[in-house]
Structure formats: C-alpha cells, structure tokens
Amino acid sequence: MFQESNKVKILKDRSKMLKKVRSFFEKKNVLEVDPAYILKHPSIDEHIDSIKTYPYNNTECYLHTSPEYLMKRLLAMGMKDIYFLGHVFRQNEIGTKHNIEFTMIEWYRSKISETQFLKETIDLIGLFIDFKKVVKVSFFDLFLKNYNLDIFKSKKEDFLKKLNETGFDFSKDEKLSKDTLINLLFDFAMENLLEKNVLYLVKNFPPLQTPLAKTQVTKNGVFSKRFEFYFNGYELANGYDELTDSKLLLKRFNKIIKNKKNLTLDNKLIEALPFIGNCFGIAVGFDRLFMLKHKLSEIKDAICFSFLEL
C-alpha cells in the first residue's frame, strides 16, 4: 500500500467541506439548484470574459461564468431561497489565485435582512477559516483613509500619481481610465494595506462597477449596494442587494456591450428581473476558502487538477 500523498489528504478534506457547505444550507432550508452550464448568451461584464463552446451544429454557446442569470430566472418563477455549489468557467483566468475552471458557492435569500444575510455569509466563511474580527469599511472611506482621495471629486491624474507611488508596473503609454485606476488601487489596498487575519467587509461600491446591484444615495455620493469580503489579500465573496429594475439593467448592460462589442443580450433575464422580488445574492469562491484553510499558496493545490495540468 503506497503512502498517502498530501494531495490526496487535501482532496479528501475537500470532499468533507463540500458536504459541510451543503449541510450548512440544508439546515437553513435553502434549496440546492443545478442550472445549465452551457448558455446561449455570454456574461455581460466589463472584467470577465465567457468561454465559447460549439456543442451542436456549430451553434455558438458559452460556458457560464456564474449561475446568476439562470438562478434569477428561477427566483422569478417563485423559488425564493436557493443556492448553487458547482463549477464555473472564465476565459484567461490563470494564476496563483485564479483558474479557468473553479468551484463557486452562490446563493440568494429573500426573507432576511441585509444584516442577517451578511452574518450568514460570515458564518459560512467561518466554516473554513478563523479570523480575529470582522471590520466593516466603505469603499469611499477606504480610499480616503489609505490614499487621501475622494473617488468622486479627485481627478484622474491624482489616482495615476498614487498608482505610480505603489510601484505598479504598467506602460507609460497605456491609456487607463479613472475607473481602471480606482480598481487597481483598490486591489493594492486589499492585498497590501490591511491588517492580517482580519475579515474585511467592504460596502458601497461605485455604481459603474456593479450593473446588477441597486444603488443608494449617501452624503458622499451615489453608491452601488454591493459588498465584498476580503481576508489576507484574498477576495472571498462578492454580493449585492439585487437590482429588480429591468429598464435600468438594460441601460447598464448596453453600456458594457458598447464598450466590449460582440456580446449578445439574454432578454429572458431582462424579462425576469421585475419578478425576482427583493433579495440578496452573493458568490463565494470555494477554492480560495480551501486554500486559506490549508495555507496553500496556489489554487492548483486546492483542486483535483488545474487546467494547465491536464
């Protein structure tokens, strides 16, 4: 009998954690759903690209980047508390924390408050990792505290100067939009400027970054009702107070389509949106949580086989 490798031990624990996640939702009467992985339309997102596939008679289809669109259609049909635990696919996402195919936990809740929903997410993250405390911070305050920049009033040149100060390597001829500069500075702050072993809950993102979330007006400006969780430089979860205004979503999607080209619109999602009701939704990276649980430095060590090993 050969000696059991560390990889096999990790994969056995992965199996246990998949069961633990399912048990977590079963106790809360949240129903598991298993929507299709192959879609007629790509994800409409500024920063995520879908993988094309041709499953039948050269018909162009796409592997889903998230079950979100189909889950919202299920919500519109009357399913209120649902979750997904399975694989999703994203073009060109390869790195220590990224894989083209990875495991996502995504769920939607319609009968609890935002406070309850956020606590539920914290409890799920706590199945995998221990953290000293939870710190809540707004996107606006994060920039004000760490960069002395107002994300609305500061000029593009101010963000570019701060990015240069971080030592970020990019071509001087590269044309970076203000929104891109803000994203890069946000990523740098998450990875380098925050306290270790603390779970950070970041709320209230700039509206341009979150087309599928509701917005709210505050004294500092208009924000998306989006929230993300970070731990030791890892983005773990991305959630929204879900938008139900189909006209507004269509307007936001059309802006992205204009910028990215070659994207087609899922009209069934647009039609379903007003019927999903008020709800919260979030996507959590199972593999990243598992990396943190086992102190792994590369995502390929948290999964059975990575794309590059096949």
C-alpha positions as a Markdown table, in Angstrom:
| # | Residue | x | y | z |
|---|---|---|---|---|
| 1 | Met | 0.0 | 0.0 | 0.0 |
| 2 | Phe | 1.6 | 3.3 | -1.1 |
| 3 | Gln | 1.9 | 6.1 | 1.3 |
| 4 | Glu | -1.0 | 8.6 | 1.0 |
| 5 | Ser | 0.2 | 11.9 | -0.5 |
| 6 | Asn | -0.6 | 15.3 | 0.9 |
| 7 | Lys | -2.6 | 16.0 | -2.3 |
| 8 | Val | -4.9 | 13.0 | -1.6 |
| 9 | Lys | -5.3 | 14.1 | 2.0 |
| 10 | Ile | -6.3 | 17.6 | 0.9 |
| 11 | Leu | -8.8 | 16.2 | -1.7 |
| 12 | Lys | -10.4 | 14.1 | 1.0 |
| 13 | Asp | -10.9 | 17.1 | 3.2 |
| 14 | Arg | -12.3 | 19.0 | 0.1 |
| 15 | Ser | -14.9 | 16.3 | -0.1 |
| 16 | Lys | -15.8 | 16.8 | 3.6 |
| 17 | Met | -16.0 | 20.6 | 3.1 |
| 18 | Leu | -18.3 | 20.2 | 0.1 |
| 19 | Lys | -20.6 | 18.1 | 2.3 |
| 20 | Lys | -20.3 | 20.7 | 5.1 |
| 21 | Val | -21.4 | 23.5 | 2.8 |
| 22 | Arg | -24.4 | 21.6 | 1.7 |
| 23 | Ser | -25.3 | 20.8 | 5.3 |
| 24 | Phe | -25.0 | 24.5 | 6.2 |
| 25 | Phe | -27.7 | 25.4 | 3.7 |
| 26 | Glu | -29.9 | 22.4 | 4.4 |
| 27 | Lys | -30.2 | 23.4 | 8.0 |
| 28 | Lys | -31.4 | 26.8 | 6.8 |
| 29 | Asn | -33.9 | 25.3 | 4.3 |
| 30 | Val | -32.1 | 26.8 | 1.4 |
| 31 | Leu | -32.7 | 24.6 | -1.7 |
| 32 | Glu | -29.8 | 23.5 | -3.9 |
| 33 | Val | -30.3 | 24.1 | -7.6 |
| 34 | Asp | -28.3 | 22.8 | -10.6 |
| 35 | Pro | -28.8 | 25.2 | -13.6 |
| 36 | Ala | -27.3 | 24.6 | -17.0 |
| 37 | Tyr | -23.6 | 25.2 | -17.6 |
| 38 | Ile | -23.9 | 25.9 | -21.3 |
| 39 | Leu | -25.8 | 29.1 | -22.2 |
| 40 | Lys | -26.9 | 30.8 | -25.4 |
| 41 | His | -25.5 | 34.2 | -24.2 |
| 42 | Pro | -22.3 | 35.3 | -22.6 |
| 43 | Ser | -21.9 | 37.0 | -19.3 |
| 44 | Ile | -22.1 | 40.8 | -19.7 |
| 45 | Asp | -19.3 | 42.1 | -17.5 |
| 46 | Glu | -16.5 | 44.6 | -18.1 |
| 47 | His | -13.9 | 42.5 | -16.4 |
| 48 | Ile | -15.0 | 38.9 | -17.0 |
| 49 | Asp | -15.0 | 37.0 | -20.4 |
| 50 | Ser | -17.0 | 33.9 | -21.2 |
| 51 | Ile | -15.5 | 30.8 | -22.9 |
| 52 | Lys | -17.1 | 29.9 | -26.2 |
| 53 | Thr | -18.2 | 26.4 | -27.0 |
| 54 | Tyr | -19.9 | 24.8 | -30.1 |
| 55 | Pro | -21.9 | 21.9 | -28.8 |
| 56 | Tyr | -24.3 | 21.4 | -31.7 |
| 57 | Asn | -24.3 | 22.2 | -35.4 |
| 58 | Asn | -21.6 | 24.9 | -35.0 |
| 59 | Thr | -24.1 | 26.9 | -32.8 |
| 60 | Glu | -22.0 | 29.4 | -30.7 |
| 61 | Cys | -22.7 | 29.0 | -27.0 |
| 62 | Tyr | -20.9 | 29.9 | -23.8 |
| 63 | Leu | -19.9 | 28.2 | -20.5 |
| 64 | His | -21.4 | 30.0 | -17.6 |
| 65 | Thr | -19.1 | 32.4 | -15.6 |
| 66 | Ser | -21.7 | 32.2 | -12.8 |
| 67 | Pro | -25.1 | 30.6 | -12.4 |
| 68 | Glu | -26.5 | 34.1 | -11.7 |
| 69 | Tyr | -28.6 | 34.7 | -14.8 |
| 70 | Leu | -30.4 | 31.3 | -14.6 |
| 71 | Met | -30.8 | 31.5 | -10.8 |
| 72 | Lys | -32.6 | 34.8 | -11.2 |
| 73 | Arg | -34.9 | 33.3 | -13.7 |
| 74 | Leu | -35.7 | 30.6 | -11.1 |
| 75 | Leu | -36.3 | 33.3 | -8.5 |
| 76 | Ala | -38.8 | 34.9 | -10.9 |
| 77 | Met | -40.6 | 31.5 | -11.2 |
| 78 | Gly | -41.2 | 31.6 | -7.4 |
| 79 | Met | -38.2 | 29.9 | -5.9 |
| 80 | Lys | -37.1 | 32.2 | -3.0 |
| 81 | Asp | -34.1 | 30.7 | -1.1 |
| 82 | Ile | -31.7 | 28.8 | -3.4 |
| 83 | Tyr | -28.0 | 28.0 | -3.6 |
| 84 | Phe | -25.6 | 26.6 | -6.2 |
| 85 | Leu | -22.4 | 24.6 | -5.5 |
| 86 | Gly | -20.5 | 23.7 | -8.6 |
| 87 | His | -18.1 | 24.7 | -11.3 |
| 88 | Val | -17.9 | 27.9 | -13.3 |
| 89 | Phe | -15.6 | 28.9 | -16.2 |
| 90 | Arg | -13.8 | 32.1 | -17.1 |
| 91 | Gln | -11.6 | 32.9 | -20.1 |
| 92 | Asn | -7.9 | 33.5 | -19.5 |
| 93 | Glu | -8.1 | 33.4 | -15.7 |
| 94 | Ile | -4.8 | 31.7 | -14.8 |
| 95 | Gly | -2.6 | 32.5 | -11.8 |
| 96 | Thr | -1.9 | 31.6 | -8.2 |
| 97 | Lys | -5.4 | 32.6 | -7.1 |
| 98 | His | -7.2 | 32.0 | -10.5 |
| 99 | Asn | -8.1 | 29.0 | -12.6 |
| 100 | Ile | -10.2 | 28.9 | -15.8 |
| 101 | Glu | -12.5 | 26.3 | -14.1 |
| 102 | Phe | -13.2 | 26.8 | -10.4 |
| 103 | Thr | -15.8 | 26.0 | -7.7 |
| 104 | Met | -18.4 | 28.6 | -6.7 |
| 105 | Ile | -20.9 | 28.8 | -3.9 |
| 106 | Glu | -23.7 | 31.2 | -4.9 |
| 107 | Trp | -27.0 | 31.8 | -3.1 |
| 108 | Tyr | -30.0 | 34.1 | -2.9 |
| 109 | Arg | -32.2 | 34.9 | 0.1 |
| 110 | Ser | -35.5 | 36.8 | 0.0 |
| 111 | Lys | -36.8 | 36.6 | 3.6 |
| 112 | Ile | -33.9 | 38.0 | 5.7 |
| 113 | Ser | -32.5 | 41.4 | 6.3 |
| 114 | Glu | -29.1 | 42.6 | 5.0 |
| 115 | Thr | -27.6 | 42.3 | 8.5 |
| 116 | Gln | -28.8 | 38.7 | 8.7 |
| 117 | Phe | -27.6 | 37.9 | 5.2 |
| 118 | Leu | -24.1 | 39.3 | 5.9 |
| 119 | Lys | -23.9 | 37.3 | 9.2 |
| 120 | Glu | -24.9 | 34.2 | 7.2 |
| 121 | Thr | -22.0 | 34.8 | 4.8 |
| 122 | Ile | -19.6 | 35.4 | 7.7 |
| 123 | Asp | -20.8 | 32.1 | 9.3 |
| 124 | Leu | -20.2 | 30.2 | 6.0 |
| 125 | Ile | -16.7 | 31.7 | 5.7 |
| 126 | Gly | -16.1 | 30.7 | 9.3 |
| 127 | Leu | -16.5 | 27.0 | 8.3 |
| 128 | Phe | -13.2 | 27.3 | 6.6 |
| 129 | Ile | -11.0 | 29.9 | 8.4 |
| 130 | Asp | -10.5 | 31.6 | 11.7 |
| 131 | Phe | -10.3 | 35.4 | 11.9 |
| 132 | Lys | -9.6 | 37.8 | 14.7 |
| 133 | Lys | -12.5 | 40.0 | 14.0 |
| 134 | Val | -14.7 | 41.4 | 11.2 |
| 135 | Val | -14.1 | 45.0 | 10.1 |
| 136 | Lys | -16.6 | 46.9 | 8.0 |
| 137 | Val | -15.5 | 49.7 | 5.8 |
| 138 | Ser | -17.0 | 51.6 | 2.9 |
| 139 | Phe | -15.3 | 51.8 | -0.5 |
| 140 | Phe | -15.3 | 55.6 | -0.1 |
| 141 | Asp | -13.6 | 55.6 | 3.3 |
| 142 | Leu | -11.1 | 53.1 | 2.2 |
| 143 | Phe | -9.7 | 55.5 | -0.4 |
| 144 | Leu | -10.0 | 58.5 | 1.9 |
| 145 | Lys | -8.0 | 56.8 | 4.7 |
| 146 | Asn | -5.3 | 55.0 | 2.6 |
| 147 | Tyr | -4.9 | 57.4 | -0.3 |
| 148 | Asn | -6.4 | 60.7 | 0.8 |
| 149 | Leu | -8.5 | 60.6 | -2.4 |
| 150 | Asp | -12.2 | 61.2 | -2.9 |
| 151 | Ile | -13.3 | 58.7 | -5.5 |
| 152 | Phe | -15.8 | 61.2 | -6.9 |
| 153 | Lys | -14.0 | 64.6 | -6.7 |
| 154 | Ser | -10.4 | 63.6 | -7.1 |
| 155 | Lys | -9.0 | 63.8 | -10.7 |
| 156 | Lys | -7.8 | 61.0 | -12.8 |
| 157 | Glu | -4.2 | 62.4 | -12.5 |
| 158 | Asp | -4.4 | 62.1 | -8.7 |
| 159 | Phe | -5.2 | 58.4 | -9.0 |
| 160 | Leu | -2.5 | 57.8 | -11.5 |
| 161 | Lys | 0.0 | 59.5 | -9.2 |
| 162 | Lys | -1.0 | 57.3 | -6.3 |
| 163 | Leu | -0.7 | 54.2 | -8.5 |
| 164 | Asn | 2.8 | 55.2 | -9.6 |
| 165 | Glu | 3.7 | 55.6 | -5.9 |
| 166 | Thr | 2.7 | 52.0 | -5.3 |
| 167 | Gly | 5.3 | 50.8 | -7.8 |
| 168 | Phe | 2.7 | 49.3 | -10.1 |
| 169 | Asp | 4.3 | 48.3 | -13.4 |
| 170 | Phe | 2.5 | 49.4 | -16.5 |
| 171 | Ser | 3.4 | 51.0 | -19.8 |
| 172 | Lys | 3.5 | 54.8 | -19.7 |
| 173 | Asp | 1.7 | 54.8 | -23.0 |
| 174 | Glu | -1.1 | 52.7 | -21.7 |
| 175 | Lys | -4.4 | 54.5 | -21.5 |
| 176 | Leu | -6.0 | 53.7 | -18.2 |
| 177 | Ser | -9.5 | 55.1 | -17.4 |
| 178 | Lys | -10.2 | 56.6 | -14.0 |
| 179 | Asp | -12.4 | 53.6 | -13.2 |
| 180 | Thr | -9.5 | 51.2 | -14.0 |
| 181 | Leu | -7.1 | 53.2 | -11.8 |
| 182 | Ile | -9.6 | 53.0 | -9.0 |
| 183 | Asn | -9.8 | 49.3 | -9.4 |
| 184 | Leu | -6.0 | 48.8 | -9.4 |
| 185 | Leu | -5.6 | 51.0 | -6.3 |
| 186 | Phe | -8.4 | 49.1 | -4.5 |
| 187 | Asp | -6.8 | 45.8 | -5.3 |
| 188 | Phe | -3.4 | 47.1 | -4.0 |
| 189 | Ala | -5.1 | 48.2 | -0.7 |
| 190 | Met | -6.8 | 44.9 | -0.3 |
| 191 | Glu | -3.5 | 43.0 | -0.8 |
| 192 | Asn | -1.0 | 45.2 | 1.0 |
| 193 | Leu | -2.5 | 47.8 | 3.3 |
| 194 | Leu | -4.9 | 46.0 | 5.6 |
| 195 | Glu | -4.4 | 44.2 | 8.9 |
| 196 | Lys | -3.7 | 40.5 | 8.7 |
| 197 | Asn | -6.1 | 37.7 | 9.9 |
| 198 | Val | -9.0 | 40.1 | 9.8 |
| 199 | Leu | -12.1 | 39.5 | 7.7 |
| 200 | Tyr | -12.9 | 42.8 | 5.9 |
| 201 | Leu | -16.4 | 43.6 | 4.7 |
| 202 | Val | -16.2 | 46.3 | 2.1 |
| 203 | Lys | -19.5 | 48.0 | 1.2 |
| 204 | Asn | -20.9 | 50.7 | -1.1 |
| 205 | Phe | -19.0 | 50.4 | -4.4 |
| 206 | Pro | -19.0 | 53.0 | -7.3 |
| 207 | Pro | -22.1 | 52.4 | -9.5 |
| 208 | Leu | -20.2 | 51.8 | -12.7 |
| 209 | Gln | -18.7 | 48.6 | -11.2 |
| 210 | Thr | -21.9 | 46.8 | -10.4 |
| 211 | Pro | -24.7 | 46.8 | -13.0 |
| 212 | Leu | -26.7 | 44.1 | -11.2 |
| 213 | Ala | -27.0 | 45.9 | -7.9 |
| 214 | Lys | -29.3 | 48.5 | -6.5 |
| 215 | Thr | -28.0 | 52.0 | -5.8 |
| 216 | Gln | -28.3 | 54.3 | -2.9 |
| 217 | Val | -27.7 | 58.0 | -2.3 |
| 218 | Thr | -25.4 | 59.0 | 0.6 |
| 219 | Lys | -23.9 | 62.2 | 1.7 |
| 220 | Asn | -20.7 | 61.3 | -0.2 |
| 221 | Gly | -22.3 | 60.3 | -3.5 |
| 222 | Val | -24.3 | 57.6 | -5.2 |
| 223 | Phe | -23.1 | 54.0 | -4.5 |
| 224 | Ser | -24.0 | 50.5 | -5.5 |
| 225 | Lys | -25.4 | 48.3 | -2.8 |
| 226 | Arg | -22.6 | 45.8 | -3.3 |
| 227 | Phe | -20.5 | 44.2 | -0.6 |
| 228 | Glu | -17.3 | 42.1 | -0.8 |
| 229 | Phe | -15.3 | 40.1 | 1.8 |
| 230 | Tyr | -11.5 | 40.0 | 1.9 |
| 231 | Phe | -9.1 | 38.1 | 4.1 |
| 232 | Asn | -5.3 | 38.4 | 3.9 |
| 233 | Gly | -5.3 | 39.8 | 0.4 |
| 234 | Tyr | -7.9 | 37.2 | -0.9 |
| 235 | Glu | -11.2 | 38.3 | -2.3 |
| 236 | Leu | -13.6 | 35.7 | -1.0 |
| 237 | Ala | -17.1 | 36.9 | -1.8 |
| 238 | Asn | -19.0 | 39.4 | -3.9 |
| 239 | Gly | -22.6 | 40.1 | -3.2 |
| 240 | Tyr | -25.5 | 42.6 | -3.9 |
| 241 | Asp | -28.8 | 43.9 | -2.9 |
| 242 | Glu | -30.2 | 42.7 | -6.2 |
| 243 | Leu | -31.5 | 45.1 | -8.8 |
| 244 | Thr | -35.1 | 44.5 | -9.9 |
| 245 | Asp | -35.4 | 47.3 | -12.4 |
| 246 | Ser | -35.2 | 45.8 | -15.9 |
| 247 | Lys | -35.1 | 49.1 | -17.7 |
| 248 | Leu | -32.1 | 50.2 | -15.6 |
| 249 | Leu | -30.3 | 46.9 | -16.1 |
| 250 | Leu | -30.8 | 47.1 | -19.9 |
| 251 | Lys | -29.3 | 50.6 | -19.9 |
| 252 | Arg | -26.3 | 49.4 | -17.9 |
| 253 | Phe | -25.8 | 46.3 | -20.0 |
| 254 | Asn | -26.0 | 48.3 | -23.2 |
| 255 | Lys | -23.1 | 50.5 | -22.0 |
| 256 | Ile | -20.9 | 47.4 | -21.4 |
| 257 | Ile | -22.0 | 45.9 | -24.8 |
| 258 | Lys | -21.0 | 49.2 | -26.5 |
| 259 | Asn | -17.5 | 49.0 | -24.9 |
| 260 | Lys | -16.8 | 45.3 | -25.3 |
| 261 | Lys | -18.6 | 44.6 | -28.6 |
| 262 | Asn | -19.6 | 41.0 | -29.7 |
| 263 | Leu | -21.8 | 40.5 | -26.7 |
| 264 | Thr | -25.4 | 39.3 | -27.0 |
| 265 | Leu | -28.2 | 40.1 | -24.5 |
| 266 | Asp | -30.2 | 37.5 | -22.6 |
| 267 | Asn | -33.6 | 39.0 | -22.9 |
| 268 | Lys | -35.1 | 36.3 | -20.7 |
| 269 | Leu | -33.1 | 37.7 | -17.8 |
| 270 | Ile | -34.3 | 41.2 | -18.5 |
| 271 | Glu | -37.9 | 40.0 | -18.6 |
| 272 | Ala | -37.5 | 38.0 | -15.4 |
| 273 | Leu | -35.9 | 40.7 | -13.3 |
| 274 | Pro | -39.0 | 42.6 | -12.0 |
| 275 | Phe | -40.4 | 39.3 | -10.7 |
| 276 | Ile | -37.5 | 38.2 | -8.6 |
| 277 | Gly | -38.6 | 40.3 | -5.6 |
| 278 | Asn | -36.4 | 41.9 | -3.1 |
| 279 | Cys | -33.5 | 39.7 | -2.3 |
| 280 | Phe | -29.8 | 39.5 | -1.6 |
| 281 | Gly | -27.3 | 37.4 | -3.5 |
| 282 | Ile | -23.7 | 36.5 | -3.2 |
| 283 | Ala | -21.0 | 34.4 | -4.8 |
| 284 | Val | -18.2 | 32.9 | -2.7 |
| 285 | Gly | -15.0 | 31.2 | -4.0 |
| 286 | Phe | -14.9 | 27.7 | -2.5 |
| 287 | Asp | -11.3 | 27.1 | -3.8 |
| 288 | Arg | -9.9 | 30.2 | -2.2 |
| 289 | Leu | -11.5 | 29.4 | 1.1 |
| 290 | Phe | -10.0 | 26.0 | 0.8 |
| 291 | Met | -6.6 | 27.5 | 0.0 |
| 292 | Leu | -6.7 | 29.6 | 3.2 |
| 293 | Lys | -7.9 | 26.6 | 5.3 |
| 294 | His | -4.9 | 24.6 | 4.2 |
| 295 | Lys | -2.4 | 27.5 | 3.9 |
| 296 | Leu | -1.9 | 26.8 | 0.2 |
| 297 | Ser | -0.1 | 29.3 | -2.0 |
| 298 | Glu | -1.5 | 28.2 | -5.3 |
| 299 | Ile | -5.1 | 27.4 | -6.3 |
| 300 | Lys | -3.9 | 24.3 | -8.3 |
| 301 | Asp | -3.1 | 22.6 | -5.0 |
| 302 | Ala | -6.7 | 23.1 | -3.8 |
| 303 | Ile | -8.4 | 21.4 | -6.7 |
| 304 | Cys | -8.2 | 17.9 | -8.3 |
| 305 | Phe | -6.3 | 19.0 | -11.4 |
| 306 | Ser | -5.8 | 22.5 | -12.8 |
| 307 | Phe | -6.3 | 23.4 | -16.5 |
| 308 | Leu | -2.5 | 23.5 | -17.0 |
| 309 | Glu | -2.0 | 20.0 | -15.6 |
| 310 | Leu | -4.5 | 18.3 | -18.0 |
